[in-house]
Amino acid sequence: MSRIAHISDLHFGREIDQVAEDLLEDLRRLRPDRILISGDLTQRARRREFAQAGDYLERLPAPTVVVPGNHDVPLYNLWQRFALPLARYKHRIDGDLTPIAEDDETAVMGINTARSLTLKSGRISYWQMARIRQYFCGVDDRKFKILVTHHPFLAPTADDQGVGRYRRTLAVIKPCNLDLLLAGHFHMSFSTGVHDVYLAQAPSILILQAGTAISDRTRGEPNAYNLLEVAKGRVELEVRVHRQDGFAAQRRRVFTKEAGRWVSPGSAASEEPIPD
């Protein structure tokens, strides 16, 4: 199995220094094989914030796949917002907005869903749909396939909205047998299977979202990130939350793929709590 840390919504400019250091310590101790970061590295896409984020990413103890979020697009500088929306991100974080990482067990692709025309919402373009399909349909189905975006395919509540064109994207990539969609944006931990809320005949893809890892922009949840153990047909999810003495496991949930569908004993409400 591969061990993957999924962190999101760092929001440098609103980071909590101690939480940031505690996260580094936790990751060094747990030694993930790869760290996937689903956007919003900064609060207002300022040079100073990107410098802080870049320095922090260099301290992470494993290879990364990173995608930008809507907060990584300048808000107040309208010329830059529309002419060069991700110039600072590409200069300091990653010049590739479609990063790929592959090894013997996993295949990961990141896609940028942030758009200049919207403040919060995201969208997947038709070019990106084709690129996702081209890559994942060319990957051996024995590998565990992960797509990382900032905006989730499905929102955690009925009042929220998922990424634009998600239904069309799922239809286009249906033959590629993706296993897992990772996202952030809402600062809420969330897990489900796409078959629960999309189409009964759709292939089952597991969807996981992460809370905000190190910022003070929590929304009723503590700072948290996801630790995953993945293998073809099995995912072990551990949500690790920040407490006074650092990050610790709060709950665990195991998903297995049976007859082509991701299933988990009980419901989200029956996730196994980790006693204090």
TIFIDO-349829 format. One record per residue (C-alpha): residue number from 1; residue in three letters; chain; x, z, y. Coordinates in pm, 1 decimal, always signed. Layout:
<sites>
> k; r; c; xx; zz; yy
> NUM; ALA; A; X; Z; Y
...
</sites>
This chain:
<sites>
> k; r; c; xx; zz; yy
> 1; MET; A; +0.0; +0.0; +0.0
> 2; SER; A; +102.3; -55.5; +359.9
> 3; ARG; A; +81.2; +220.6; +617.3
> 4; ILE; A; -45.6; +103.1; +955.7
> 5; ALA; A; -97.8; +298.4; +1277.0
> 6; HIS; A; -368.2; +161.5; +1504.9
> 7; ILE; A; -344.7; +288.1; +1862.1
> 8; SER; A; -536.6; +170.2; +2165.4
> 9; ASP; A; -613.0; +218.7; +2534.3
> 10; LEU; A; -290.4; +384.2; +2646.3
> 11; HIS; A; -378.9; +335.5; +3014.8
> 12; PHE; A; -39.6; +407.2; +3168.6
> 13; GLY; A; -116.7; +528.4; +3516.8
> 14; ARG; A; -366.2; +771.1; +3364.3
> 15; GLU; A; -154.6; +885.8; +3069.8
> 16; ILE; A; -108.2; +1249.4; +2971.8
> 17; ASP; A; +265.5; +1303.5; +2931.2
> 18; GLN; A; +246.0; +1570.9; +2661.6
> 19; VAL; A; -3.7; +1373.4; +2456.2
> 20; ALA; A; +220.0; +1066.8; +2479.5
> 21; GLU; A; +518.6; +1265.0; +2350.6
> 22; ASP; A; +309.2; +1423.5; +2076.3
> 23; LEU; A; +199.3; +1078.6; +1960.8
> 24; LEU; A; +559.0; +962.1; +1934.8
> 25; GLU; A; +645.7; +1270.8; +1732.4
> 26; ASP; A; +350.4; +1217.3; +1498.5
> 27; LEU; A; +436.7; +853.0; +1440.4
> 28; ARG; A; +800.9; +935.7; +1372.6
> 29; ARG; A; +694.5; +1191.0; +1114.3
> 30; LEU; A; +440.7; +965.0; +939.8
> 31; ARG; A; +662.4; +654.2; +948.1
> 32; PRO; A; +409.7; +368.7; +950.9
> 33; ASP; A; +524.6; +26.0; +839.1
> 34; ARG; A; +368.8; -133.4; +1147.1
> 35; ILE; A; +194.2; -21.7; +1467.8
> 36; LEU; A; -96.5; -229.7; +1599.7
> 37; ILE; A; -192.8; -179.2; +1965.5
> 38; SER; A; -531.8; -310.0; +2075.6
> 39; GLY; A; -500.7; -341.1; +2451.4
> 40; ASP; A; -534.6; -164.7; +2785.4
> 41; LEU; A; -173.3; -61.2; +2807.8
> 42; THR; A; -215.3; +1.4; +3181.5
> 43; GLN; A; -478.8; +136.7; +3416.2
> 44; ARG; A; -452.8; -119.2; +3697.9
> 45; ALA; A; -194.0; -374.8; +3578.7
> 46; ARG; A; +64.0; -253.9; +3830.3
> 47; ARG; A; +435.3; -328.6; +3783.2
> 48; ARG; A; +516.3; +40.8; +3756.5
> 49; GLU; A; +252.6; +90.9; +3486.8
> 50; PHE; A; +379.5; -204.1; +3283.5
> 51; ALA; A; +733.3; -69.5; +3315.7
> 52; GLN; A; +616.2; +265.8; +3178.7
> 53; ALA; A; +423.0; +97.1; +2897.6
> 54; GLY; A; +716.0; -126.0; +2806.1
> 55; ASP; A; +955.8; +166.7; +2794.6
> 56; TYR; A; +711.6; +359.6; +2575.6
> 57; LEU; A; +664.0; +74.1; +2329.8
> 58; GLU; A; +1039.9; +50.8; +2289.2
> 59; ARG; A; +1038.8; +412.2; +2169.7
> 60; LEU; A; +783.3; +350.3; +1894.6
> 61; PRO; A; +931.4; +395.3; +1546.5
> 62; ALA; A; +800.8; +75.6; +1383.6
> 63; PRO; A; +748.5; -295.3; +1456.7
> 64; THR; A; +444.4; -363.6; +1673.6
> 65; VAL; A; +172.4; -620.8; +1727.3
> 66; VAL; A; +24.9; -587.9; +2076.2
> 67; VAL; A; -264.5; -754.8; +2258.9
> 68; PRO; A; -370.4; -705.1; +2623.2
> 69; GLY; A; -698.5; -559.3; +2744.6
> 70; ASN; A; -913.3; -608.8; +3052.4
> 71; HIS; A; -724.5; -332.9; +3238.5
> 72; ASP; A; -406.1; -535.5; +3195.2
> 73; VAL; A; -551.4; -801.4; +3427.3
> 74; PRO; A; -507.9; -720.2; +3800.6
> 75; LEU; A; -831.2; -599.5; +3958.4
> 76; TYR; A; -771.7; -603.4; +4335.5
> 77; ASN; A; -520.9; -887.3; +4375.8
> 78; LEU; A; -767.3; -1175.3; +4339.9
> 79; TRP; A; -506.1; -1451.1; +4361.7
> 80; GLN; A; -305.6; -1302.8; +4078.8
> 81; ARG; A; -619.4; -1214.0; +3883.6
> 82; PHE; A; -721.6; -1578.7; +3860.0
> 83; ALA; A; -391.5; -1765.2; +3895.4
> 84; LEU; A; -158.8; -1546.7; +3686.0
> 85; PRO; A; -380.3; -1284.9; +3520.1
> 86; LEU; A; -134.7; -1173.5; +3252.2
> 87; ALA; A; +197.8; -1259.3; +3413.9
> 88; ARG; A; +309.1; -894.9; +3433.9
> 89; TYR; A; +197.1; -828.0; +3077.9
> 90; LYS; A; +391.9; -1127.6; +2949.2
> 91; HIS; A; +699.3; -1034.8; +3152.6
> 92; ARG; A; +724.9; -673.8; +3033.9
> 93; ILE; A; +525.5; -644.7; +2710.1
> 94; ASP; A; +503.5; -972.8; +2516.7
> 95; GLY; A; +504.0; -1336.6; +2620.1
> 96; ASP; A; +303.6; -1430.2; +2311.7
> 97; LEU; A; -72.2; -1380.8; +2353.6
> 98; THR; A; -132.7; -1477.9; +1991.1
> 99; PRO; A; +120.3; -1261.2; +1807.1
> 100; ILE; A; +156.3; -1286.4; +1430.0
> 101; ALA; A; +328.8; -1054.7; +1184.3
> 102; GLU; A; +339.9; -1110.0; +810.0
> 103; ASP; A; +507.5; -946.9; +514.1
> 104; ASP; A; +460.6; -938.5; +137.3
> 105; GLU; A; +136.9; -737.0; +159.3
> 106; THR; A; -24.1; -795.9; +499.3
> 107; ALA; A; -90.9; -1069.7; +752.6
> 108; VAL; A; -173.4; -969.5; +1110.8
> 109; MET; A; -279.7; -1177.0; +1409.3
> 110; GLY; A; -358.5; -1057.6; +1760.5
> 111; ILE; A; -590.0; -1242.4; +2000.7
> 112; ASN; A; -627.9; -1189.7; +2376.2
> 113; THR; A; -994.0; -1134.9; +2468.0
> 114; ALA; A; -940.4; -1030.3; +2833.4
> 115; ARG; A; -1080.1; -1271.2; +3091.7
> 116; SER; A; -1033.3; -1300.6; +3468.9
> 117; LEU; A; -1399.7; -1367.5; +3540.7
> 118; THR; A; -1526.3; -1042.4; +3391.5
> 119; LEU; A; -1434.0; -685.1; +3473.6
> 120; LYS; A; -1506.4; -533.1; +3133.1
> 121; SER; A; -1642.9; -789.1; +2890.3
> 122; GLY; A; -1424.5; -1005.4; +2671.2
> 123; ARG; A; -1461.0; -1340.8; +2504.3
> 124; ILE; A; -1307.4; -1549.2; +2227.0
> 125; SER; A; -1251.4; -1913.4; +2315.1
> 126; TYR; A; -1314.4; -2209.5; +2088.1
> 127; TRP; A; -939.7; -2275.8; +2082.3
> 128; GLN; A; -882.3; -1919.5; +1963.6
> 129; MET; A; -1144.7; -1956.1; +1691.3
> 130; ALA; A; -962.1; -2263.3; +1564.5
> 131; ARG; A; -628.3; -2082.7; +1581.6
> 132; ILE; A; -762.1; -1781.2; +1386.8
> 133; ARG; A; -904.5; -2009.2; +1119.6
> 134; GLN; A; -588.2; -2219.9; +1099.4
> 135; TYR; A; -368.3; -1917.6; +1045.5
> 136; PHE; A; -576.1; -1696.8; +816.9
> 137; CYS; A; -709.1; -1977.3; +600.0
> 138; GLY; A; -346.3; -2070.2; +536.9
> 139; VAL; A; -251.9; -1718.3; +424.7
> 140; ASP; A; -257.2; -1625.5; +57.0
> 141; ASP; A; -579.4; -1436.4; -16.3
> 142; ARG; A; -380.2; -1176.8; -207.3
> 143; LYS; A; -253.4; -1048.9; +127.3
> 144; PHE; A; -452.0; -802.8; +339.0
> 145; LYS; A; -563.4; -993.1; +652.0
> 146; ILE; A; -606.0; -814.3; +986.6
> 147; LEU; A; -725.3; -950.1; +1322.0
> 148; VAL; A; -654.1; -736.9; +1632.0
> 149; THR; A; -848.7; -771.6; +1958.4
> 150; HIS; A; -911.3; -542.5; +2252.1
> 151; HIS; A; -1285.3; -601.7; +2272.5
> 152; PRO; A; -1458.9; -523.9; +1943.5
> 153; PHE; A; -1673.9; -764.6; +1749.5
> 154; LEU; A; -1940.5; -495.1; +1729.8
> 155; ALA; A; -2011.6; -225.2; +1986.8
> 156; PRO; A; -2033.4; +139.9; +1878.9
> 157; THR; A; -2371.5; +194.6; +2047.2
> 158; ALA; A; -2675.1; -18.2; +2126.9
> 159; ASP; A; -2603.9; +18.5; +2498.9
> 160; ASP; A; -2262.1; -147.2; +2468.8
> 161; GLN; A; -2169.2; -508.9; +2414.7
> 162; GLY; A; -1919.7; -661.8; +2175.5
> 163; VAL; A; -1685.6; -950.2; +2243.8
> 164; GLY; A; -1845.3; -1277.5; +2351.0
> 165; ARG; A; -1900.8; -1544.3; +2083.3
> 166; TYR; A; -1844.6; -1297.0; +1801.0
> 167; ARG; A; -2119.4; -1450.4; +1585.5
> 168; ARG; A; -1975.7; -1799.1; +1625.1
> 169; THR; A; -1626.6; -1666.0; +1551.1
> 170; LEU; A; -1741.3; -1495.5; +1231.1
> 171; ALA; A; -1907.7; -1817.7; +1117.9
> 172; VAL; A; -1598.0; -2025.1; +1190.6
> 173; ILE; A; -1357.8; -1790.4; +1009.6
> 174; LYS; A; -1589.7; -1721.4; +715.9
> 175; PRO; A; -1382.3; -1920.2; +461.9
> 176; CYS; A; -1062.3; -1732.5; +548.4
> 177; ASN; A; -1151.8; -1401.6; +378.8
> 178; LEU; A; -1042.2; -1165.2; +655.1
> 179; ASP; A; -1034.3; -802.4; +552.0
> 180; LEU; A; -1021.5; -601.5; +872.8
> 181; LEU; A; -1102.3; -628.7; +1245.1
> 182; LEU; A; -931.1; -374.9; +1473.3
> 183; ALA; A; -1023.0; -309.7; +1836.9
> 184; GLY; A; -1050.1; -47.7; +2109.8
> 185; HIS; A; -1203.4; -71.6; +2459.7
> 186; PHE; A; -1483.0; +185.6; +2427.9
> 187; HIS; A; -1252.3; +485.9; +2369.7
> 188; MET; A; -1457.9; +577.7; +2064.1
> 189; SER; A; -1362.7; +597.0; +1697.6
> 190; PHE; A; -1597.4; +379.3; +1495.4
> 191; SER; A; -1609.6; +220.8; +1150.7
> 192; THR; A; -1854.7; -8.0; +973.0
> 193; GLY; A; -1880.9; -326.4; +772.1
> 194; VAL; A; -1982.5; -648.7; +940.3
> 195; HIS; A; -2245.4; -706.9; +670.1
> 196; ASP; A; -2434.4; -402.4; +799.3
> 197; VAL; A; -2523.4; -560.4; +1130.4
> 198; TYR; A; -2455.4; -932.7; +1113.6
> 199; LEU; A; -2600.5; -1149.1; +837.0
> 200; ALA; A; -2676.4; -1044.0; +483.1
> 201; GLN; A; -2496.6; -1350.4; +348.1
> 202; ALA; A; -2186.8; -1306.4; +566.3
> 203; PRO; A; -1862.7; -1210.2; +397.9
> 204; SER; A; -1794.6; -842.2; +434.3
> 205; ILE; A; -1526.3; -760.5; +691.9
> 206; LEU; A; -1438.8; -403.0; +772.9
> 207; ILE; A; -1448.6; -311.9; +1143.0
> 208; LEU; A; -1253.1; -18.5; +1285.3
> 209; GLN; A; -1218.8; +93.9; +1644.6
> 210; ALA; A; -985.2; +351.4; +1794.2
> 211; GLY; A; -1027.9; +598.9; +2076.0
> 212; THR; A; -789.3; +632.8; +2368.0
> 213; ALA; A; -454.1; +744.9; +2235.1
> 214; ILE; A; -286.5; +914.2; +2531.7
> 215; SER; A; -495.6; +877.3; +2849.9
> 216; ASP; A; -722.4; +1120.6; +3030.4
> 217; ARG; A; -1007.3; +867.8; +3013.8
> 218; THR; A; -1170.2; +1026.3; +2710.9
> 219; ARG; A; -1542.9; +976.2; +2663.8
> 220; GLY; A; -1664.4; +1278.4; +2477.0
> 221; GLU; A; -1390.6; +1248.5; +2214.8
> 222; PRO; A; -1037.3; +1387.2; +2206.6
> 223; ASN; A; -735.2; +1159.0; +2223.6
> 224; ALA; A; -704.6; +992.2; +1885.2
> 225; TYR; A; -563.3; +707.3; +1683.3
> 226; ASN; A; -618.7; +561.0; +1335.8
> 227; LEU; A; -376.3; +587.9; +1045.6
> 228; LEU; A; -449.6; +336.6; +770.4
> 229; GLU; A; -326.6; +287.7; +417.0
> 230; VAL; A; -425.3; -67.1; +322.1
> 231; ALA; A; -410.8; -273.6; +7.6
> 232; LYS; A; -620.6; -567.1; -103.2
> 233; GLY; A; -966.3; -426.2; -172.3
> 234; ARG; A; -895.0; -74.4; -43.6
> 235; VAL; A; -856.6; +98.9; +294.6
> 236; GLU; A; -790.5; +467.3; +348.8
> 237; LEU; A; -874.7; +562.2; +708.5
> 238; GLU; A; -751.3; +882.1; +868.1
> 239; VAL; A; -856.0; +956.1; +1225.0
> 240; ARG; A; -586.6; +1169.8; +1385.1
> 241; VAL; A; -688.4; +1362.6; +1696.6
> 242; HIS; A; -487.2; +1554.2; +1951.5
> 243; ARG; A; -498.6; +1931.4; +1947.9
> 244; GLN; A; -297.1; +2193.5; +2131.3
> 245; ASP; A; -6.8; +2168.0; +1889.3
> 246; GLY; A; -8.2; +1789.6; +1850.2
> 247; PHE; A; -193.0; +1527.0; +1648.5
> 248; ALA; A; -359.4; +1619.7; +1321.8
> 249; ALA; A; -603.1; +1462.6; +1077.1
> 250; GLN; A; -965.2; +1523.9; +1174.2
> 251; ARG; A; -1145.9; +1318.5; +911.0
> 252; ARG; A; -1080.4; +1071.2; +633.6
> 253; ARG; A; -1281.1; +792.5; +483.3
> 254; VAL; A; -1206.1; +556.8; +195.7
> 255; PHE; A; -1343.2; +202.3; +178.5
> 256; THR; A; -1332.1; -16.9; -129.3
> 257; LYS; A; -1442.1; -374.8; -175.1
> 258; GLU; A; -1695.4; -417.4; -451.7
> 259; ALA; A; -1863.6; -748.0; -534.1
> 260; GLY; A; -1728.8; -890.3; -208.7
> 261; ARG; A; -1859.3; -612.0; +16.1
> 262; TRP; A; -1681.3; -319.3; +178.0
> 263; VAL; A; -1846.7; +4.9; +74.8
> 264; SER; A; -1779.5; +372.4; +133.3
> 265; PRO; A; -1941.7; +675.4; -29.6
> 266; GLY; A; -2223.3; +800.1; +192.3
> 267; SER; A; -2248.9; +699.9; +557.5
> 268; ALA; A; -2030.8; +743.4; +865.2
> 269; ALA; A; -2193.0; +1083.0; +912.0
> 270; SER; A; -2055.6; +1194.3; +575.3
> 271; GLU; A; -1692.0; +1125.5; +653.9
> 272; GLU; A; -1471.8; +1392.3; +503.1
> 273; PRO; A; -1378.1; +1649.2; +769.4
> 274; ILE; A; -1034.1; +1801.1; +758.2
> 275; PRO; A; -1054.1; +2179.7; +789.3
> 276; ASP; A; -858.0; +2354.9; +1065.0
</sites>
